[in-house]
Amino acid sequence: MDTLLVSTPRLSLITRRGRTLGSAKKIETLALLLRGALEAESKVGLKMNLQQKDLAALLRSLPALRNPTISNLSQPGWVAVETIIDEKVVRELIPQLKAAGAEGIIEYPLNKVVY
């Protein structure tokens, strides 16, 4: 067995007269979605609940794509925190989050991350 050809996928703009603008937009949209899917391969989402009083300390050690989302829970004094992080750090991070008071920690895969 031997390699005959090595290839990589490329997006290029192939247009016909009168279709340039519409075709370009479709190619840009497809490229955006493909980049989002590739970026998501190395990321995961994390959700957790914790007491409001523990939030500041948790946020100092919580990595995020930009900033985590903080939502009030129906129980007074509690918040939900959601963030996107690199998958390679989640194993070390979850025990730290638990120690910081986080409960109900959920890790979930992502389909796309678009910046």
Residue pairs with C-beta under 8 A, 6 or more apart in sequence:
11 27
11 30
11 31
11 34
12 27
13 23
13 24
13 27
14 23
15 23
15 24
16 23
32 114
33 112
33 114
35 114
36 112
36 113
36 114
37 111
37 112
39 112
39 113
39 114
39 115
40 109
40 110
40 111
40 112
40 113
42 86
42 87
42 88
43 65
43 84
43 85
43 86
43 87
43 110
43 113
44 84
44 85
44 86
44 87
44 90
44 107
44 108
44 109
44 110
45 82
45 83
45 84
45 107
45 108
45 109
45 110
46 81
46 82
46 83
46 84
46 85
46 90
46 93
46 94
46 97
46 105
46 106
46 107
46 108
47 80
47 81
47 82
47 104
47 105
47 106
47 108
48 80
48 81
48 82
48 97
48 102
48 103
48 104
48 105
48 106
49 73
49 78
49 79
49 80
49 81
49 102
49 103
49 104
50 58
50 78
50 79
50 81
50 100
50 101
50 102
50 103
51 77
51 78
51 79
51 101
52 77
52 78
52 79
53 77
54 100
54 101
54 102
55 70
55 79
55 81
57 100
57 101
58 81
58 97
58 100
58 101
58 102
59 68
59 81
61 96
61 100
62 68
62 81
62 83
62 93
62 97
63 83
63 85
63 86
63 89
63 93
64 83
64 84
64 85
65 83
65 84
65 85
65 113
68 81
68 82
68 83
69 81
69 82
69 83
70 79
70 80
70 81
71 79
71 80
71 82
72 78
72 79
72 80
73 79
73 80
81 102
84 110
84 113
85 93
90 107
94 105
94 107
97 105
98 105
